[in-house]
Amino acid sequence: MKVLLTGATGLLGVHVAGELLRQGYDVKAVYRSFPRQMDKLPWFTEVEWVKAAITERADLEKAVDDCQAVIHAAARTDPYPTDLAAYYDVNVGSTERLLEIVRKKEGVRLVYVSTASVFRPGTLTNPATEESPYAFNLMASGYIASKYEAQQRIVSAVQQGVDAVVVNPTFMLGPYDFKPSSGAVIRYVLQNRAVFYPGGGGKSFVDVRDAARATVNALRMGRTGESYLLASENIPYDRFFPLLAQLSGRKKSLFRMPVPLIQMAGGLGSFGERVFRRGFPMNRINATLVTQENYYSGEKARSELKMPASPVSRAIEEAMQWFGA
């Protein structure tokens, strides 16, 4: 079976490509440009690379033509600006185009990579599940709003007969983060002796290779119309950043940033966005996201998609080695 993969140059996409090959699939991957040194990947030459724009229907039609399944992992993931319009064509429009193409081909399964953030997060004692309500209180984030809108397109398409499954990764860590994306937090700790981190909240983390395994397994094991949270360990920032410092093997000075101070900075950032009409890294919604509890359960994915539960510390260590710690 040949699988079309979008987003193949991103952190998850790189590992999905490798996992597809490991499981015996033929892989056709869409790319816009290659990050530096990506051609050093062990499996780079085993992939059929196709230069295409996911915003162009003709490009997608040509790419899907000889494929029997699609994994749609491409997305704009920047945490700012807050404007939904900045994300719409890439995150929602590309999904709509792929659904239109898949509808015309019989027997094609689509695995859509969404984000855990579309679900309202839970607490350490009661983490969110796939049955949790959507995070309508967080839709001020253009990224979250766009992924929610795209996921709803999938839900509607399934009701019309499309064979599609959704996976919702949490915060992924691991090697081969070329851009980098989530690995930026690891690089930040590696490159700075003084480390500032939020004085409240935490995240749900997952080894990107476990997330990739579950994503590929969804091709065979995922139930049509279902969503699967790809979550492993829920870790408060008070534990996570000291763990990063410890695993770096270097002396670090850790400073907890008071939550009210972060929220104040977020308010100023949102004011700056209105005045200067451009995105600011810290705005009101991002201040909320980095200081709240963002905890999810991956029990369903472990049960139905056979997602492994590797220690997040191992993913951190191997990411640090890859970044050159």
N, C-alpha and C positions, 0 to 999 in steps of 0.2 A: 504494500500500500504506500502511495506517495502522499505526503502531508505538506501542505503549504503553511509556512510559519511566517507571520509578520512580527516585527519587533525583535528580530533575531540578533541585533547588535546590543540590546539592552541586557541588564544583569540576568533577569529571568530567561529571556530569549536565548542567550548564549548556552545556558545550561539545558534548556528544553531541546535545543538542536542536538546537543551531545546525548541526551537521554533518548531522543527519538532514534538516533543511530544505534545506540546500545541495544534498544529493543527491536531492531531489525527493520525499521521504517526507512523508506527513501525520503529525503528531505529537500524540499525546494524552499528557499528562504528569500524573502523580499528585503532589500536594503536600499537606503538612500545614499549613505557613504559609510566607509569603514573607519572605526576608531583606530588610532595608531597602535600597531603591533597586534591587531586582532588576527592577522594572518598567521600568528605563531600558535594559535589554538591547535591542539592535537588533531581535531577532526575538521579543521577548516576546509581542506580540499575534498572532503567527502560530501560536502553540501553543494547542491546546485543553487548558486547565487543568482538572483534576478534583480537587476536594478529597476526599481519602480517606485511610484508615489502612491501611497495608500489613499491620497485625496483625489486620485484620478480613476474613474470607473474603468476606462479602457485598460489601464495598467493592471488593475485587479482582475478583470475578466480574463486577460491573457495569462496571468499568473495562476489562477484557479483552474484553468482549462483541463489540464491532465492530472488533477489531484482528486483524491477520494475523501480527503478530510482537510480541515483548516483549523489551525490554532492561531487565534487573533490576539497577540500580545502587545502589538504596537500601541503606543499612547503618548500623549504629552503629559508629563508627570510633574512639571515644575510646581512648587507650592505657591507661586504667585505669578501673575496678578490674580485678583479675586474675580475678575470678569469672566463669566461663562463663555462669552463669545470668543475669547482667546483660545479656548480648548475645543470649541464645538466641532469644527470641521474635521480635525484629526481624530478626536475621541468618539464623537457621535456620528458624524458624517461617514467616516470610514466603515463603521459598524453597519450603518444602514446600507451602504453600497454592497458590502459582503453578503448581507442577508438577501438583498435583491438577487445577487448572482447565485447564491446557494439555493434559493427557492426554485430556480430553473434547472438545477441539476439533481437528479434522483440519487439517493443513497449517500449523500455527503453529510458527514457529521461536523459540526462547528463547536469548538471549545473556545469560549470567550473568557479572556483574562480581565476580570474587573478588579476591585479592591475591597478589602475588608471594611474600609472606611464608609462604604455606603450603608452599613448597618450601624445602628447606635451602639457605641461600645459599652461593655459591662464593667464590672469590678473584679478585683482579684478573687473574691469569694463567689461571685456570680458572673462569670465572663459571658459575653454575648454569643449567641448561636445564630444559625441560619433562620431561626424563627423569630429573632429579635426584630423590632420595628426598624424601618429605615431611618437614617440619621438626618431627618429634615431640619433639625436644629443646626446642622453643620453645612447646609447647602450654600451658605455664603462663600464657601470655598469653590472657586470655579472648577478646580480639578475634581473634587468630590461630586459636585453637581453634574459634571459632564459624564463621569463614570456611572452615576445613577441613571442618567438619561439613556446612556447606551445599554445598560443592563435591562432597562425597561423595554427597549426595542427587542432584545433577545426574548424576554418573557412573552411579549406580544407575538413574535414570530413563531415561538413554540406552539402557541394556541392556534396558529394557522398551519401547523403541520411541519415546521422546520425542526430538524433533529439537532438540538443545541443544548450545551451544558455550560454552566458558569463556574469558574473558580475565582475565589476572592482571597488573594494573598495578603498576609499581614506584612510586617517590616522584615524584608529579606536581607540576609547577610551571607557573604561568602566571597570566594575569589572570582577573578575575571570581571570585576566591576570597572569597565574601561572608562566610563564617562567622567567621574563615578556618579552613582545615584545614591542609594542608601549607604554605600561605603564611605560617603563623605564624612560621616560622623566618626568612623574609624580613623580616617586620615587626619581629621581635626585633632583627635587625641594623640595620634602618633607624632604630629608636627608641632605640638605646643606643650610646653612644660606646665603652664597655668591653664587649667581646664575648667570652664564655666558650664554649668548644666542646670536645668530647671529644678527648682526646689520642691516640686510636687509633680505627681502624675507618673506615667510609665507607659510601656508599649508591649504589644504582643510580637514576639520575634520568631522567625523560622529560618532554618538553614535553606538557602536558595536551591540547593540540590534536592532537598526533600520536596520543596514546592514544585520543582521541575518534574520530579518523579510522579507526583500526584497529578500534575497537569497532563502529562503524557498518558498516564493510566486512565484519565477521564475519557480518552478516546474509546476505550473498551469497557470501562467499568462504570462510568458516570451515567446516572439515570437522566433521561431526557427531561429538560425543564428544571432540573435541580441546581441549587447553588451549593458550593463547598468552600467553607472557610479553611484556608491553609495557614494554620496557626500551630505553634509549638509551645514556647515558654512565655509566660506573662511575667515581666520583670519591671519593678519600679525603678525609676531613674536613680534612686539612692543606692541601688545595688548594681545597676547596669554600668554607670560610669566608673565606679571603683573597680569593677571587673575589667573594663577596658584598660584602665591604668595599670592594673596588676598584670594583665596578659601582654601589655606592651613591653614589659621588662625594663621600663625606665622610670625614674623618679618623677612623679607628677604632683602638683599642688591642685587639689580639687576645691572648687568654690560653688556652693549652692546659691543660685539666683532666686531671690524671693519672688513668689508668684505674682504679688501685686506690682512689682517692678516690671516684670515681663508683660503683664497686662497693660500697664501704662505705656510701655514701648509700643505695644500693638496698637493702642489707641492713637498714638502719635503717627505711626506708620499709615494707618487708615486715613488720618487727616491729610498726610502728605500725598496719598494716592489721589484724593479728591482735588487737592490744590495743583499738583504737578501733572496729573493725568497719566501716571505711570505706576507700575507695580513696585511695591516695597517688600523686601524679604520678610520683615516682621510687620504684620498688620493685625487687626483685631481677631480675625478668625484663626490665623496661624498661632497667635498667642494662646488662644483657647486650645488648639490642637496639641501644642507642645507642653501644656501644663495639666491636661486632664488625664484620667485613667483610660487607656485605650486597650482594653483586654478582651480577648476572643478565645473561643474554644475550637480546637481542630479535631474534636472527637469524631465527627461525621466523616471527614476526609480520611482519618486514620482507619476507620472501619470500612468504608465503602470504596475508597480509592487506594487503600493500602499505603498511605503516606507514611514514611518512616518518621521516627521521633528522635532525630540526632541532637546531641547537646549543642545549644547555641554557642557555648564557649569554643567548641571545635571549629565552628564556622568563623568565629571571630579570629581565632589563631591562624587559620589558613588564609583568611582575608589579609591579615597583617603581614603574613609571609609574602603574599602576592604583591602587596603594596610596598614591600621592601623593608619591613621592620628589622 
